[in-house]
Amino acid sequence: MFKGTYHHRIDPKGRLPVPSAFRRSLTDTGSGAVVVTLLDQCLAAWAPAEWARLEAQLAALPAFGKAVKALTRLLVSRATDCPIDVQGRIRLPSLLREAAGIERDAVVVGVLNRFEVWSPETWASFLRESERLLDDVSLEVQWPPPPSPEGTPPSAGPRTPRHPQAKPNR
């Protein structure tokens, strides 16, 4: 799993240092490479095994649905294998860097089963928009989760989301 935010500089040959915590995670899974593609406004990198899972998920969707075809074409046609060199870097193709607006500086963000590479400006804009969205929207998510009764796993039993102004059940 990838987590955290890191700031790195891309060298003139387009090589990006992979954060050491991410390299350890990749090494632990036996991977010396990542699959990189354009996703939204950034570059997304998956370990090859995770990319294979994503491909299987895409293949399981209705093959002739317009949205499925578009998503599959966009993700897969732009995907490229990026080996990690002995210095822990990956070479990001110039076309992908240009499409994501990534030049010299990059923000590398862990997102569970992948990591993303953003231009600092686009990342800052994304953060502002996301924080505003979360302030404006009631997600009906209780955080932190309420404690579970002793001996009951936190995921046991259905939970009915309640509106904050709803009256308690009696």
Secondary structure, 3 states (H helix, E strand, C coil): CECCEEEEECCCCCEEECCHHHHHHHHHCCCCEEEEEEECCEEEEECHHHHHHHHHHHHHCCCCCHHHHHHHHHHHHCCEEEECCCCCEEECCHHHHHHHCCCCEEEEEEEECEEEEECHHHHHHHHHHHHHHHHHCCCCCCCCCCCCCCCCCCCCCCCCCCCCCCCCCC
